[in-house]
């Protein structure tokens, strides 16, 4: 199957690093390709290639290069500084990671002496918060030095956000509860750390050591089994015993973080063009779209023009974690920026440029996205046409139509269509990821749209048009919208805790599955003798003289005739009599006359009549 090759616009001169971004490949991959092509000396990040060489390399990656300076323009981060040692130091960015309920937020809480955990729904952190904590450093006599902490949510649905948190971080603090030990998410964090081994510092914080009966040695050995080489066993990863609740061991943890940061010698430009990442974004009442931006390089000031993905901003107001207004943000600082035209996506790179440059870059980025979307459509059309061609060829071979059989296949699984609204973009993305995985081959969930902000009338109309369900995470549903949804028969699921949303959606998907029908035997009767009863017009009907051997024979239940363990007939009893009296219920030990009606006459002595009921149970995922 041939893939449609994408057009790529290339400027007349382009650096190797920029070309890798234009082609959407990893720099190492491009450099390797250059070395194989005999361009080993030119394979430096900042080496400037002419369009001729760039075109050849683009063709190597299966692209259709078009040399056009105007269309190829975009904003990129500046190349690395030629003399990093001459730059000023910046605060380290520390991410607290670990399994749900292992005490990450409480640990941060104790570090900055505020109470976030109590304010979060269900005591679970729902989206990334970034805080600067002043820390007294031993080697720095000039007073406190700050550490920027990122509090990444701990539970399964937020894996994507946590992976992003690890991408912008310098040091990871892996929190392990002494009473729980290694849990699924602890392993997940360890695998993230291993991917970035050598690039990020790691500290293990064994929390909840104040609990009676905890075995710290067992936790350390379990970490060793996961290939975490702790200092206690001759490795290079420091481990600190802490109690987030009582504050025990926190000064030691802070000292350890300071020491690692000093060894890493983190430096960045405090002037010049800004490069950073969006940690979080949401719509703020009165300010419009706002984003939490972690600055990595440069100095961000009010009035600067920024681009992040397909979102642009002219910075209006900047504020820190406490809500205080900030005039300038330097590397290592996380600040909330307002002035965005649209909501940027959490995890997107933030770059600074002039107003004209940003407008030009936005047009080109939008064109690139549209082109990629068109390519996906073209590939989908080609795929459908190929399938139709194969089907026709198969029909010719077999000499018959496949239409009758194929309709069943095309129907596919039943869908629970979802429209997701969340308070911030990172949460919307995480909710989407969590809910998309629910289902099996018979019933699935499909996310139609995902957005930020309170549930609105347009959401209700979209849900009505598509037969969808609205899922609200940490958002409000105005009374008028609830009424409108009820009038239009649109279900709204709303909660502040992601687990609850997952449970409700799972129940709804189960409701789409075909029900499982089970049968339960309620009574049995053995035929002792067969009687022929004369009816009008010389007709006769067979009545079985029986004794009830088990349970109760009820007329309202289903009946089946069993001979030598084989079911011969299923239906219902036409008449039930004790002596000459019609009854609806006969108990164990009673003798009676039972008849299936004129339709079934194959009754013999020794057969068993079994009464049963059908129980419908919901399907299983």
C-alpha positions as CSV (number, residue, x, y, z in Angstrom):
1,X,0.0,0.0,0.0
2,X,1.5,3.3,-1.1
3,X,1.3,6.2,1.3
4,X,0.5,9.6,0.0
5,X,3.7,11.7,0.2
6,X,3.3,15.1,1.9
7,X,4.4,18.4,0.5
8,X,7.0,20.2,2.6
9,X,8.0,23.8,2.2
10,X,11.7,24.4,2.5
11,X,13.5,27.8,2.7
12,X,16.5,28.6,0.5
13,X,18.8,28.2,3.5
14,X,17.9,26.1,6.5
15,X,19.8,24.8,9.6
16,X,19.9,21.0,10.2
17,X,17.9,21.4,13.4
18,X,15.2,23.4,11.7
19,X,15.0,20.9,8.8
20,X,14.4,18.1,11.3
21,X,11.4,20.0,12.6
22,X,10.1,20.8,9.1
23,X,10.3,17.1,8.2
24,X,8.8,16.1,11.5
25,X,11.6,13.7,12.3
26,X,14.0,13.3,15.2
27,X,17.3,15.3,14.9
28,X,19.3,12.1,15.6
29,X,17.4,10.3,12.8
30,X,18.2,13.1,10.3
31,X,21.9,13.3,11.4
32,X,22.2,9.5,10.9
33,X,20.7,9.8,7.4
34,X,23.2,12.6,6.6
35,X,26.2,10.5,7.8
36,X,25.0,7.6,5.6
37,X,24.8,10.0,2.7
38,X,28.4,11.1,3.2
39,X,27.5,14.4,4.9
40,X,29.0,13.6,8.3
41,X,30.8,17.0,8.7
42,X,27.6,18.9,7.9
43,X,25.5,16.9,10.5
44,X,25.7,19.6,13.2
45,X,22.6,21.0,14.8
46,X,23.3,24.6,13.6
47,X,25.0,23.8,10.3
48,X,23.2,25.8,7.5
49,X,22.3,23.8,4.4
50,X,21.4,25.1,1.0
51,X,18.1,24.3,-0.5
52,X,19.7,21.7,-2.9
53,X,20.9,19.6,-0.1
54,X,17.8,20.1,2.0
55,X,15.6,18.9,-1.0
56,X,17.6,15.7,-1.4
57,X,17.3,15.0,2.3
58,X,13.6,15.6,2.3
59,X,13.2,13.2,-0.6
60,X,15.1,10.6,1.5
61,X,12.2,10.8,4.0
62,X,9.5,10.3,1.3
63,X,8.4,14.0,1.2
64,X,7.8,16.3,-1.8
65,X,10.0,19.3,-1.2
66,X,8.9,22.8,-2.4
67,X,11.4,25.6,-2.0
68,X,9.4,28.6,-0.9
69,X,10.8,31.0,1.8
70,X,7.4,32.6,2.5
71,X,5.5,29.3,3.0
72,X,8.3,27.7,4.9
73,X,8.6,30.4,7.5
74,X,8.0,29.4,11.1
75,X,9.3,30.4,14.6
76,X,11.8,28.0,16.2
77,X,13.7,28.1,19.5
78,X,17.0,29.8,19.2
79,X,20.1,27.5,18.9
80,X,21.8,26.4,22.1
81,X,24.2,29.1,23.6
82,X,27.8,28.8,22.4
83,X,29.2,29.3,25.9
84,X,26.6,27.9,28.5
85,X,29.1,28.4,31.4
86,X,28.9,32.2,31.0
87,X,25.1,32.2,31.6
88,X,23.4,32.8,34.9
89,X,22.0,29.8,36.9
90,X,18.3,29.1,36.9
91,X,16.0,27.4,39.4
92,X,15.6,23.7,38.9
93,X,12.2,22.4,37.8
94,X,11.2,19.5,40.1
95,X,8.4,17.1,39.4
96,X,6.8,15.2,42.2
97,X,5.6,11.8,40.8
98,X,4.2,8.6,42.2
99,X,1.2,6.4,42.7
100,X,-2.3,7.8,43.6
101,X,-2.7,8.5,47.4
102,X,1.0,8.1,48.1
103,X,1.1,11.7,49.5
104,X,2.5,13.8,46.7
105,X,0.3,16.8,47.2
106,X,0.6,16.6,51.0
107,X,4.4,16.6,50.5
108,X,4.2,19.7,48.4
109,X,1.8,21.1,50.9
110,X,4.3,20.8,53.7
111,X,6.9,22.4,51.5
112,X,4.9,25.5,50.7
113,X,2.7,25.4,53.9
114,X,-0.7,25.8,52.2
115,X,-3.5,23.4,51.8
116,X,-4.2,22.3,48.3
117,X,-5.1,18.6,49.0
118,X,-8.2,19.6,51.0
119,X,-9.4,21.9,48.1
120,X,-9.0,19.3,45.4
121,X,-12.0,17.1,44.7
122,X,-11.8,13.8,46.6
123,X,-8.3,14.8,47.8
124,X,-7.0,13.9,44.3
125,X,-5.0,16.5,42.3
126,X,-6.9,17.0,39.1
127,X,-4.4,19.1,37.0
128,X,-0.8,20.3,37.0
129,X,0.0,23.1,39.4
130,X,3.3,24.8,39.4
131,X,4.7,26.5,42.5
132,X,8.0,28.3,43.3
133,X,9.3,27.5,46.7
134,X,12.2,29.6,48.2
135,X,14.8,27.2,49.5
136,X,17.8,28.1,51.7
137,X,20.9,26.7,50.0
138,X,24.1,25.8,51.8
139,X,26.5,26.9,49.1
140,X,24.6,30.1,48.3
141,X,25.3,32.7,50.9
142,X,23.1,35.3,49.2
143,X,20.0,33.9,50.9
144,X,17.1,31.8,49.6
145,X,17.1,30.2,46.2
146,X,13.9,29.0,44.6
147,X,12.9,25.6,43.3
148,X,10.0,25.3,40.9
149,X,7.8,22.3,41.8
150,X,5.4,20.8,39.4
151,X,2.6,18.8,41.1
152,X,1.5,16.2,38.5
153,X,-1.7,14.3,39.1
154,X,-1.0,10.7,40.2
155,X,-3.9,8.6,38.9
156,X,-4.1,6.5,35.8
157,X,-6.1,8.8,33.6
158,X,-3.5,11.5,33.7
159,X,-0.6,9.5,32.3
160,X,-0.4,11.7,29.3
161,X,0.0,14.8,31.4
162,X,2.5,13.1,33.7
163,X,4.6,12.1,30.7
164,X,4.5,15.7,29.6
165,X,5.5,16.8,33.1
166,X,8.6,14.6,32.9
167,X,9.6,16.3,29.6
168,X,10.1,19.7,31.1
169,X,11.6,18.6,34.4
170,X,15.2,18.6,35.7
171,X,14.7,16.5,38.8
172,X,12.0,13.9,39.5
173,X,11.1,13.1,43.1
174,X,9.6,9.6,43.1
175,X,7.2,9.4,46.1
176,X,6.7,5.8,47.4
177,X,4.5,5.2,50.4
178,X,6.2,3.0,53.0
179,X,3.0,1.1,53.7
180,X,2.1,0.4,50.0
181,X,5.4,-0.1,48.3
182,X,5.7,-0.4,44.5
183,X,2.4,0.1,42.8
184,X,1.4,0.2,39.0
185,X,2.0,3.9,38.6
186,X,5.3,3.7,40.5
187,X,6.5,1.3,37.8
188,X,5.2,3.6,35.1
189,X,7.2,6.6,36.6
190,X,10.3,4.4,36.8
191,X,9.9,3.5,33.1
192,X,9.6,7.3,32.3
193,X,12.8,7.9,34.4
194,X,14.7,5.1,32.6
195,X,13.8,6.7,29.2
196,X,15.5,9.9,30.2
197,X,18.3,8.3,32.2
198,X,21.3,10.6,32.5
199,X,19.2,13.7,31.4
200,X,17.2,14.1,34.6
201,X,18.1,13.8,38.3
202,X,16.2,11.4,40.5
203,X,15.4,11.4,44.2
204,X,13.3,8.7,45.9
205,X,11.2,10.0,48.8
206,X,9.9,7.1,51.0
207,X,6.8,8.7,52.5
208,X,4.5,7.8,55.5
209,X,7.5,6.5,57.5
210,X,5.6,7.8,60.7
211,X,3.0,5.0,60.2
212,X,3.5,2.1,62.7
213,X,4.7,-1.2,61.4
214,X,6.1,0.0,58.0
215,X,9.1,-1.9,56.5
216,X,11.4,0.7,54.8
217,X,14.0,-1.9,54.0
218,X,11.4,-4.0,52.0
219,X,10.5,-0.8,50.0
220,X,14.2,-0.1,49.2
221,X,14.7,-3.7,48.0
222,X,11.5,-3.6,45.9
223,X,12.9,-0.4,44.2
224,X,16.2,-2.2,43.7
225,X,14.3,-5.1,42.0
226,X,12.9,-2.4,39.6
227,X,16.5,-1.4,38.7
228,X,16.5,1.8,40.8
229,X,20.1,1.8,42.1
230,X,19.7,3.5,45.5
231,X,22.7,4.9,47.4
232,X,21.9,2.6,50.3
233,X,22.9,-0.3,48.0
234,X,25.9,1.4,46.4
235,X,24.0,3.1,43.6
236,X,23.8,6.8,42.7
237,X,20.1,7.5,43.4
238,X,19.6,9.2,46.8
239,X,16.6,8.1,48.9
240,X,15.1,10.2,51.7
241,X,12.7,9.0,54.4
242,X,10.0,11.6,54.9
243,X,6.6,12.1,56.5
244,X,4.6,14.7,54.5
245,X,2.1,14.9,57.4
246,X,4.5,15.6,60.2
247,X,7.2,17.3,58.1
248,X,9.8,14.7,59.1
249,X,12.8,14.5,56.7
250,X,11.7,17.5,54.5
251,X,14.8,19.6,55.2
252,X,16.9,16.7,54.1
253,X,14.9,16.3,50.9
254,X,15.3,20.0,50.1
255,X,19.0,19.8,50.8
256,X,19.3,16.8,48.5
257,X,17.4,18.6,45.7
258,X,19.6,21.7,46.1
259,X,22.8,19.5,45.9
260,X,21.6,17.7,42.7
261,X,20.6,21.1,41.1
262,X,24.1,22.5,41.9
263,X,25.7,19.4,40.4
264,X,23.5,19.7,37.3
265,X,24.7,23.3,36.9
266,X,21.5,24.5,35.3
267,X,22.0,27.7,33.3
268,X,19.8,29.6,30.8
269,X,19.7,33.0,29.1
270,X,17.9,35.6,31.2
271,X,17.5,37.9,28.3
272,X,16.4,37.5,24.7
273,X,13.7,35.3,22.9
274,X,11.5,33.2,25.2
275,X,11.1,29.5,24.9
276,X,8.8,27.6,27.3
277,X,6.0,25.1,27.5
278,X,2.3,25.3,28.3
279,X,1.7,23.3,31.5
280,X,-2.1,24.1,31.7
281,X,-4.7,26.2,30.0
282,X,-8.3,27.2,30.8
283,X,-10.9,29.9,30.2
284,X,-10.9,32.4,33.1
285,X,-14.0,34.5,33.7
286,X,-13.0,38.0,32.9
287,X,-9.6,37.2,31.5
288,X,-10.6,34.8,28.7
289,X,-8.2,32.0,27.7
290,X,-5.2,31.8,30.2
291,X,-2.3,29.4,30.2
292,X,0.3,28.4,32.8
293,X,3.6,28.8,31.1
294,X,6.9,27.4,32.3
295,X,9.7,29.6,31.0
296,X,12.9,27.7,30.1
297,X,14.9,30.4,28.3
298,X,14.7,34.2,27.8
299,X,12.7,36.8,29.7
300,X,8.9,37.1,29.2
301,X,7.5,40.5,29.7
302,X,4.0,42.0,29.3
303,X,3.3,43.1,25.7
304,X,5.4,40.2,24.2
305,X,3.9,38.3,21.3
306,X,3.8,34.5,21.7
307,X,2.9,31.5,19.6
308,X,2.0,28.0,20.9
309,X,0.8,25.4,18.4
310,X,-2.1,27.2,16.6
311,X,-2.7,29.7,19.4
312,X,-1.2,33.2,19.6
313,X,-1.1,35.8,22.4
314,X,-0.1,39.3,23.2
315,X,0.8,39.0,26.9
316,X,-1.7,41.2,29.0
317,X,-1.3,40.1,32.6
318,X,1.2,37.6,34.2
319,X,0.7,36.3,37.7
320,X,2.5,33.7,39.8
321,X,1.1,30.8,41.9
322,X,-0.1,33.1,44.7
323,X,-2.0,35.3,42.2
324,X,0.5,38.3,42.5
325,X,1.1,40.2,39.3
326,X,4.6,39.6,37.7
327,X,6.3,42.2,35.4
328,X,9.0,39.8,34.0
329,X,9.3,36.0,34.1
330,X,12.8,34.4,34.0
331,X,13.9,30.8,33.3
332,X,12.6,28.3,35.8
333,X,9.5,30.3,36.6
334,X,5.9,29.1,36.0
335,X,3.4,31.9,35.5
336,X,-0.2,32.3,34.4
337,X,-0.3,34.3,31.1
338,X,-3.5,36.0,29.8
339,X,-4.0,37.5,26.4
340,X,-4.4,34.4,24.3
341,X,-6.7,34.6,21.2
342,X,-7.6,30.9,21.5
343,X,-6.9,28.3,24.1
344,X,-3.4,26.7,23.7
345,X,-3.0,23.0,24.3
346,X,-1.2,21.8,27.4
347,X,2.2,20.5,26.5
348,X,2.7,22.8,23.4
349,X,5.9,24.7,23.0
350,X,5.7,28.5,23.6
351,X,7.9,30.7,21.4
352,X,8.3,34.5,21.2
353,X,8.5,36.6,18.0
354,X,7.5,39.9,16.5
355,X,3.8,40.5,15.7
356,X,4.4,40.1,11.9
357,X,6.5,37.0,12.3
358,X,3.8,35.4,14.5
359,X,1.0,36.2,12.1
360,X,3.1,34.7,9.2
361,X,4.0,31.6,11.2
362,X,0.4,31.0,12.3
363,X,-0.8,31.1,8.6
364,X,1.9,28.5,7.7
365,X,1.2,26.3,10.7
366,X,-2.6,26.3,9.9
367,X,-1.8,25.5,6.2
368,X,0.4,22.6,7.4
369,X,-2.4,21.2,9.7
370,X,-5.0,21.5,6.9
371,X,-2.6,19.8,4.5
372,X,-2.0,16.9,6.9
373,X,-5.8,16.6,7.5
374,X,-6.3,16.5,3.7
375,X,-3.7,13.7,3.3
376,X,-5.4,11.6,6.0
377,X,-8.7,12.1,4.1
378,X,-7.0,11.1,0.8
379,X,-5.4,8.0,2.4
380,X,-8.9,7.1,3.8
381,X,-10.5,7.5,0.4
382,X,-7.8,5.4,-1.3
383,X,-8.2,2.7,1.4
384,X,-12.0,2.5,0.9
385,X,-11.5,2.3,-2.9
386,X,-8.9,-0.4,-2.5
387,X,-11.3,-2.4,-0.3
388,X,-14.1,-2.0,-2.9
389,X,-11.8,-3.1,-5.7
390,X,-10.7,-6.2,-3.7
391,X,-14.4,-7.0,-3.0
392,X,-15.3,-6.8,-6.7
393,X,-12.4,-9.0,-7.6
394,X,-13.5,-11.6,-5.0
395,X,-17.1,-11.4,-6.3
396,X,-15.9,-12.2,-9.8
397,X,-13.9,-15.1,-8.5
398,X,-16.8,-16.6,-6.5
399,X,-19.4,-15.5,-9.1
400,X,-21.8,-14.2,-6.4
401,X,-22.6,-11.0,-4.5
402,X,-21.1,-10.4,-1.1
403,X,-23.6,-7.6,-0.3
404,X,-25.9,-9.7,1.8
405,X,-23.1,-10.9,4.1
406,X,-21.1,-7.7,4.2
407,X,-23.9,-5.5,5.6
408,X,-23.5,-7.3,8.9
409,X,-19.8,-6.6,9.0
410,X,-20.2,-2.9,8.1
411,X,-22.5,-2.3,11.0
412,X,-19.6,-2.6,13.5
413,X,-19.8,-2.1,17.2
414,X,-22.5,0.1,18.9
415,X,-21.2,3.5,19.9
416,X,-21.6,5.7,23.0
417,X,-20.9,9.2,21.6
418,X,-19.4,11.6,24.0
419,X,-19.0,15.4,24.1
420,X,-16.4,16.3,26.8
421,X,-16.2,19.6,28.6
422,X,-13.5,20.2,31.2
423,X,-12.2,23.1,33.3
424,X,-8.8,23.0,31.7
425,X,-7.3,21.6,28.4
426,X,-5.0,19.2,30.1
427,X,-7.9,17.6,32.0
428,X,-10.0,17.5,28.9
429,X,-7.2,15.6,27.1
430,X,-6.8,13.2,30.1
431,X,-10.6,12.6,30.4
432,X,-10.7,11.9,26.7
433,X,-7.9,9.4,27.0
434,X,-9.5,7.7,29.9
435,X,-13.0,7.4,28.4
436,X,-11.8,6.3,24.9
437,X,-10.4,3.1,26.2
438,X,-13.7,1.9,27.6
439,X,-15.5,-0.8,25.5
440,X,-14.9,-4.0,23.5
441,X,-15.7,-5.3,20.0
442,X,-19.4,-5.0,20.5
443,X,-19.7,-1.6,22.1
444,X,-17.3,1.3,22.2
445,X,-17.0,5.0,23.2
446,X,-16.4,7.6,20.6
447,X,-15.4,11.2,21.5
448,X,-17.1,13.6,19.1
449,X,-15.7,16.8,20.6
450,X,-13.6,17.9,23.5
451,X,-13.5,21.4,24.8
452,X,-12.9,23.7,27.8
453,X,-15.5,25.7,29.8
454,X,-19.0,25.3,31.2
455,X,-21.6,23.2,29.4
456,X,-23.4,25.4,26.9
457,X,-26.4,25.4,24.6
458,X,-24.3,24.5,21.6
459,X,-23.1,21.4,23.4
460,X,-26.7,20.3,24.0
461,X,-27.6,20.9,20.4
462,X,-24.6,19.0,19.2
463,X,-25.4,16.1,21.5
464,X,-29.0,16.1,20.3
465,X,-27.9,16.1,16.6
466,X,-25.4,13.2,17.1
467,X,-27.3,11.3,19.7
468,X,-24.5,11.9,22.2
469,X,-24.0,12.2,25.9
470,X,-22.3,15.3,27.5
471,X,-19.5,14.6,30.0
472,X,-18.6,17.4,32.3
473,X,-15.4,17.3,34.4
474,X,-15.1,20.1,37.1
475,X,-17.5,22.4,35.1
476,X,-20.8,23.9,35.9
477,X,-24.1,23.2,34.2
478,X,-26.4,26.2,34.4
479,X,-30.0,25.5,35.4
480,X,-31.3,26.7,32.0
481,X,-28.9,24.3,30.2
482,X,-30.0,21.4,32.4
483,X,-33.7,22.2,31.5
484,X,-32.8,22.4,27.8
485,X,-31.0,19.1,27.9
486,X,-33.9,17.4,29.7
487,X,-36.4,18.8,27.1
488,X,-34.2,17.4,24.3
489,X,-33.5,14.1,26.0
490,X,-29.7,14.7,26.2
491,X,-28.0,13.0,29.1
492,X,-25.4,15.0,31.1
493,X,-22.8,13.2,33.2
494,X,-21.0,15.5,35.5
495,X,-18.4,15.0,38.3
496,X,-15.3,16.5,39.8
497,X,-13.6,13.1,40.1
498,X,-12.5,11.2,37.0
499,X,-13.0,7.7,38.4
500,X,-16.7,8.5,38.9
501,X,-17.0,9.6,35.3
502,X,-15.3,6.4,34.1
503,X,-17.7,4.3,36.2
504,X,-20.8,6.0,34.8
505,X,-19.6,5.8,31.2
506,X,-18.7,2.1,31.7
507,X,-22.2,1.5,33.0
508,X,-23.7,3.2,29.9
509,X,-21.4,1.2,27.5
510,X,-22.5,-2.1,29.3
511,X,-26.1,-1.0,28.7
512,X,-25.4,-1.0,24.9
513,X,-24.1,-4.6,25.0
514,X,-26.5,-7.5,24.2
515,X,-28.0,-8.9,27.4
516,X,-26.9,-12.3,28.7
517,X,-30.0,-14.5,29.1
518,X,-29.7,-17.2,31.9
519,X,-32.2,-19.8,32.7
520,X,-33.1,-20.9,36.3
521,X,-35.1,-24.1,36.9
522,X,-37.9,-23.5,39.3
523,X,-39.7,-26.9,39.4
524,X,-39.6,-30.5,38.0
525,X,-42.4,-33.1,37.6
526,X,-42.1,-36.8,36.4
527,X,-44.8,-38.2,34.1
528,X,-46.3,-41.3,35.7
529,X,-49.1,-42.1,33.1
530,X,-50.5,-40.6,29.9
531,X,-54.3,-40.0,29.5
532,X,-56.1,-39.3,26.2
533,X,-58.9,-36.7,26.9
534,X,-61.7,-36.6,24.3
535,X,-62.4,-33.1,22.9
536,X,-65.2,-31.9,20.5
537,X,-65.2,-33.0,16.9
538,X,-63.4,-36.3,17.6
539,X,-60.2,-34.5,18.7
540,X,-58.2,-35.8,21.6
541,X,-55.4,-34.2,23.7
542,X,-52.7,-35.9,25.7
543,X,-52.6,-35.1,29.4
544,X,-49.7,-36.2,31.6
545,X,-50.4,-37.5,35.0
546,X,-47.4,-36.3,37.0
547,X,-45.9,-36.0,40.4
548,X,-43.9,-32.8,41.3
549,X,-40.5,-34.0,42.5
550,X,-38.7,-30.7,42.9
551,X,-39.6,-27.0,43.5
552,X,-42.9,-25.5,42.4
553,X,-44.7,-25.9,39.0
554,X,-46.1,-22.5,38.1
555,X,-48.2,-21.7,35.0
556,X,-46.6,-18.3,34.5
557,X,-43.1,-19.9,33.9
558,X,-41.7,-21.5,30.8
559,X,-41.9,-25.3,30.4
560,X,-39.8,-27.9,28.6
561,X,-40.1,-31.6,28.1
562,X,-36.9,-33.7,28.8
563,X,-36.5,-37.3,27.7
564,X,-33.2,-39.2,28.5
565,X,-31.5,-35.8,29.2
566,X,-32.5,-34.3,25.8
567,X,-34.9,-31.4,25.5
568,X,-37.6,-32.3,23.0
569,X,-40.0,-29.3,23.4
570,X,-40.0,-25.8,24.9
571,X,-43.1,-23.8,25.4
572,X,-45.7,-23.1,28.1
573,X,-48.3,-25.3,29.9
574,X,-51.8,-25.0,28.5
575,X,-53.6,-26.6,31.5
576,X,-52.7,-27.5,35.1
577,X,-55.2,-29.4,37.2
578,X,-55.3,-31.2,40.6
579,X,-58.2,-33.7,40.3
580,X,-60.7,-31.6,38.3
581,X,-59.7,-28.2,39.6
582,X,-57.7,-25.7,37.5
583,X,-54.7,-24.3,39.4
584,X,-51.8,-21.9,38.7
585,X,-49.3,-23.4,41.2
586,X,-48.5,-26.9,42.3
587,X,-46.0,-27.7,45.1
588,X,-43.5,-30.6,45.6
589,X,-45.0,-34.1,46.3
590,X,-48.4,-33.3,44.7
591,X,-49.9,-35.4,41.9
592,X,-51.5,-33.4,39.0
593,X,-52.4,-33.3,35.4
594,X,-50.3,-31.2,33.0
595,X,-50.9,-30.5,29.3
596,X,-48.8,-28.6,26.7
597,X,-51.9,-28.1,24.5
598,X,-52.9,-29.7,21.1
599,X,-49.7,-28.6,19.4
600,X,-47.4,-31.0,21.2
601,X,-48.5,-34.6,21.7
602,X,-45.3,-36.7,22.1
603,X,-45.5,-37.5,25.8
604,X,-44.3,-40.8,27.3
605,X,-44.2,-42.3,30.8
606,X,-40.9,-41.4,32.6
607,X,-40.4,-38.1,30.8
608,X,-39.7,-35.0,32.9
609,X,-41.4,-31.7,32.6
610,X,-39.2,-28.9,33.8
611,X,-40.3,-25.3,34.6
612,X,-37.8,-22.5,34.3
613,X,-37.6,-18.7,34.2
614,X,-35.4,-16.5,32.0
615,X,-33.2,-14.0,33.7
616,X,-31.7,-11.1,31.8
617,X,-28.3,-10.0,32.9
618,X,-26.3,-7.0,31.6
619,X,-23.4,-7.8,29.2
620,X,-19.8,-7.9,30.4
621,X,-17.1,-5.6,29.2
